[in-house]
Amino acid sequence: MGAHAARSARSAGGPRAAHAEARDLRDAAHAAQVRELTAAGVLDDPAWRAAFEAVPRHVFVPYFFTGRGAGHERLWGEDPDPAHRARWLRGVYTDAPLPTRLRDGELVSSSSQPSLMAKMLEALDVRDGDDVLEIGTGTGYTAALLSHRLGEEHVTTIDLDEEITESARAHLALLGYRPAVVTGDGARGCPSRAPFDRILVTCTLPLVPHAWLGQCRPGARILAPLSTGLIALTVRDADFAEGRFLHTPAYFVPLRGATASATAPGAASYGLPYELVENERFQFMLVLTAGVLHPREALDLWRGEGRPGRERFGVTVSAEGQWSWLDDPQGPYVWPLGE
């Protein structure tokens, strides 16, 4: 009888002990990542550091996919195999993007790299009371960080896929955040929630949807992945915005919806030197000028101008169109954008 009671106690206490141990492991991994991001210098702002401390990534990534051979392996936080659960936890708290949704083998949504999101949120330059629109909800992780920093009433996030927005809404609710999560075409913005002080985009654009400008307050900031960089635009009014690229590289899932995505030209087929085809800064210019400059022209210009980095390029959006430029929007090197 005593042995039976002991077995019963272990049986009753076992799941609780296992749950507590799993929680402790997740909390420790979360805290370690915040320390690593702080040490890397991407969480210098105490307000954003507090947001990253308050928002655990694992809540928003209950599973993700990892490539293996010709297929994909799904790692899940509730996997009955403890080795698989451990791999899932290590992956979640690795500073890397994580594929979270595939459709017919193609990536349609992911959890962005935490250090890149920290850089983007810092560059967004929010102020208390700012209203922010996020284009590309994904898992809901960034919306949670914004909600913690600004208050959920100031955050709107939109995604084209209802399955994605429903999942993100559930993840956010688990932590008590209830920003406006909208299913719709992000290329059209969200006029029902406008005007906005900031627009943060977490999907790559071929050009800047003009509709966004009319949903911004004067002086608003739009931060968006374009080519393989991040453009920071200041909005003057509904017909004009201009700004420069940050030096930071950025690779995101393409925007889906009214605005089609751009693809990089096949530079290798033009006989360009392999080391330059693989050069990240040259690739940025190659994508930015695709359809306008022949890759050989782009290479000659890039070399002639001292191999410029992203921060020397900028973008202008106006009622007449939009274009990218090197050094000066009124200078000699200006190209139509999104041709």
Number of C-alpha atoms within 10 A of each C-alpha: 6 7 8 9 10 11 12 12 11 13 11 11 12 12 11 12 12 11 12 12 12 16 12 12 14 21 14 11 20 23 16 13 22 23 15 15 18 17 11 11 13 21 23 15 12 10 14 19 19 15 19 26 16 16 19 23 24 20 19 24 25 17 22 22 20 15 10 9 7 5 10 14 11 16 22 19 21 12 14 9 10 11 10 16 18 18 13 25 24 13 20 30 20 15 16 14 18 19 22 22 18 14 8 6 9 9 14 18 22 23 25 22 18 23 21 18 18 23 15 23 19 16 15 19 11 18 11 9 12 16 25 30 31 26 26 32 31 29 28 30 25 26 29 31 26 25 23 19 21 20 18 20 14 20 26 25 29 26 24 20 18 13 10 21 23 15 16 24 22 17 22 22 13 12 14 12 20 20 21 17 20 21 19 19 19 27 23 16 23 23 13 7 16 17 19 25 22 27 26 22 23 26 24 24 24 20 24 25 16 20 16 23 27 18 24 26 18 18 14 24 27 28 24 25 28 28 29 23 24 26 25 25 25 21 24 17 16 17 16 20 25 21 20 23 22 21 15 15 17 21 18 21 19 22 25 19 14 11 18 14 18 20 13 16 16 14 20 13 8 11 11 14 12 10 8 14 18 12 11 15 19 21 21 21 27 27 24 30 26 23 18 16 16 15 26 14 13 20 22 12 16 18 12 10 10 8 14 17 18 24 16 14 25 23 26 21 22 16 10 8 13 21 22 25 22 23 16 15 19 9 9 10 13 19 20 18 21 23 14
